[in-house]
Amino acid sequence: MRLDELCFLKGERRYVQFEILSTKQQKVVVIAADYTIKHDGEIVDSGNCEIIDDSILQIMVDAFDVGSYDLEITYTIAPEVRKVRCKFHVG
């Protein structure tokens, strides 16, 4: 699923996965990752990401109410801490 295709219908509950890749073609090992989901600036969900095969982050997303949401993921590839943010829509 591409980030620009992240859309849900109200009431859906689905896994979303993000694969972390190296621009230098090196092995990536994520040692920790968490997420927050915000709606109108208010946190509506947060937790730890499941880490699969060292480099895939998996999150269970519940489509709460109709609207636009921000999903922010913070992950650690020692010694760096990185963040990524994307939007998703519930219709």
N, C-alpha and C positions, 0 to 999 in steps of 0.2 A: 504494500500500500504506500503510495507516495503521499507526502505531507499535504499537498494541495488537494488530496482526495479524502481527507479525514472528516467524514460526515457521518452522523448517526441519526436514527429515528428515535423519538422519545420512547423510553422504556427498554432500549437495547442495552445489552451488557456484552462487551467484546474485549478480547485481548488486542493490544496494540504493541508492536515490536519495533525497536530501533536497533539497527546494527551499527556498531562503532567500527570504523575502518581507519587504517593508517594510510596517510598520503605517501608514506615511504615504503609501503608494502611489507611492514613489519607486523609481527603478532601483537595484538592488542589484548591486554588483560585488565578488565574493569574490576576493581576490588570493592567498590561500594557505589550504590546509586539510589537516589530517592526522587520523588516527584511531588508536585503540588498542582492542583487544578483550581483555577480561579474563575469566578463568574462576577462580572461587574466589580472587579478588584477585591472581592471577598473569597477567601479560601473555602472551597466546598468539599475538597477531598485531598488527602495527602497520604504518603506511605513510602515503603521501600519497593524498589523495582526488583523483580526476579532477574537474576543474571544467568543466562544460558550460554554454555560453551565459552565462557570468559568474555564475550564481546557483544552479546545480544541482550538488550534490556527489554523486559516484558512487563506490561502494566495492564491490569483489568480496569476498563473504563465503563462506568455506568452512565448512561445518558439520562441525566437528572430531569431538567426542564428544558423547554425550547429556548434557544439562544446561542450566543457565541461564548466560547470558553478559551482560556489560556492554559496550556499544559507546559509546565517547566520541569525539566529534568536536570538534576545535578549529579555528576558522576566523577569518580576518581580513577585516574590512571596514574599511579604514583610516579613522580611526586606532584603531578598536576591535578587540579580540580577544575572541571569544565562544566558549562551549562549550555543547554539548548532549550529553545522555546518554540512552540508552534500553537496555532489556533485550530480549534475544531468547532463544528457547528452541529447543533441538535435541532432537527426540524420535525 
